[in-house]
């Protein structure tokens, strides 16, 4: 069965198509490109069909200009007012390698952005594209969680490092692996813990576990970083320091007290990054309702 990537093309932004093409050329996958139309009058079928037809022709032309004749591509335009729901259902019905889309954020405290919804609910990884161009020798930063031996977290580490190894090999990335030793935010804010003491006590074991992980995925040449405190701050800091082109991390999602203490790392980190981001969610992960 051929492998496919679902690409969400914005009406005025073909960045996701461009980024997806560069990936498809190296991974030999089919691009299934969709563009969404919203707020169409459901009672005016003639107007609806005309809008869909015109939008599809524009999408086909845009895709042809970017991809040429050699990339395996399909194009479709979808009329829906619930993009997240359509995408989640599409990804449940078909096993996509991942979804590619441009960044879409809102700043309202009471409005969950499309990116956040998809990170929470998609059963497959999502590649959020930025307008930053990759360097000739791109740099990748991958974040892992060694704070627990729980199988779910270990599965996410494996997914993150699988993609890190694959993309590092295909695109000749310089790989950096980061692990942030977790300390509850209130303890840090009130100086209840000594960060340096925690680092001294926990760094040796963390380094050994990180070495074991990277060796298993043939990432022995990767640079490793052990930090302490909120990962949503440390990951962007390291990414900026090494001039990363892509950040890869898992998204599990927490609830209740644990969410208050440690936060939703992937969603919080997204606001501080200006790189391409690959958010990994395994197909066995339960999505939040």
Residue, then its C-alpha position, 0 to 999 in steps of 0.5 A: x500500500x502506498x504511503x500518503x501525506x495529507x496536506x492542508x492548503x490555505x486559500x492564500x498560502x501555498x507554504x504547506x504544499x511547498x514543504x510537503x513536496x520537499x518531503x515527498x520527493x525524498x520519501x516517495x509518498x503521495x500527497x493528498x492536498x485539500x483546501x477548505x471552504x467555509x460559510x457556504x450557503x447550504x440552501x444554494x446548491x448551484x452557488x455551492x458547486x460553482x464555488x467548489x469547482x472554481x476553488x478546486x481548479x485554483x488548487x490544481x493550478x497552484x499544485x501543478x506550479x509547485x509540484x510539476x508532473x513528477x510528484x504523486x498528487x491528488x487535489x480536493x476542495x472540501x466544504x465544511x464549517x468544522x475543519x478539525x472534525x473533518x481532518x480527524x475523521x479523515x485520519x481515522x479512516x486512512x493511515x496517513x504518515x502525517x498531516x502538513x499544514x501552516x501555523x494557525x494560532x489565536x491569542x484568545x484565552x477562551x478560543x482553542x486554535x485549530x493547531x491545538x485541537x489537531x494536536x490533541x485529537x489527530x491519531x497521526x503526527x502533524x507537521x506545522x510549517x513555518x515560512x523559514x527556509x531550511x539551510x543547506x545542512x539543516x538542524x533538527x531538535x527532538x524532545x524526549x521525556x525520560x521522567x517515567x517508565x510508563x509505556x505510553x511515554x516510552x512509545x512517544x519517545x520511540x515515535x519521536x526518535x524514529x522520525x528523527x532518525x528517518x529525517x536525519x538520514x534522508x535530509x542529512x540533518x544535524x540532530x540534537x536530542x533534548x530532555x528537560x528534567x521536570x520540576x513543578x512550576x510552583x516550586x521553581x517560581x517560589x525557589x523551593x528547589x535548587x535547580x543546580x542540585x537537582x541537575x547534579x543528582x539526576x543528570x548522570x542517570x538521564x545521560x545514560x538513558x538518553x545514550x541508550x535511546x539514541x543508540x537504539x535508533x542509530x543516533x549515536x552521533x546526535x548532540x544531547x542536551x540535559x536541561x531542568x525546568x519547563x520544557x516549553x521554555x527549554x526546547x525553544x531556547x535550545x532550538x534558537x541556540x543551535x538555529x534549528x530548522x525543525x523541532x520534533x516532539x510528542x503530544x500526550x496531553x494531561x488533565x487535572x492537577x498534573x496538567x497544572x503542575x507540568x502543563x501541556x508541553x507541546x501546545x505551550x511550546x508551539x507558541x515559542x517556536x518559529x521553526x517547522x514543528x513535527x508533533x507526534x501522536x501514536x495511533x494507539x494514543x487516546x484522543x481527548x473528547 
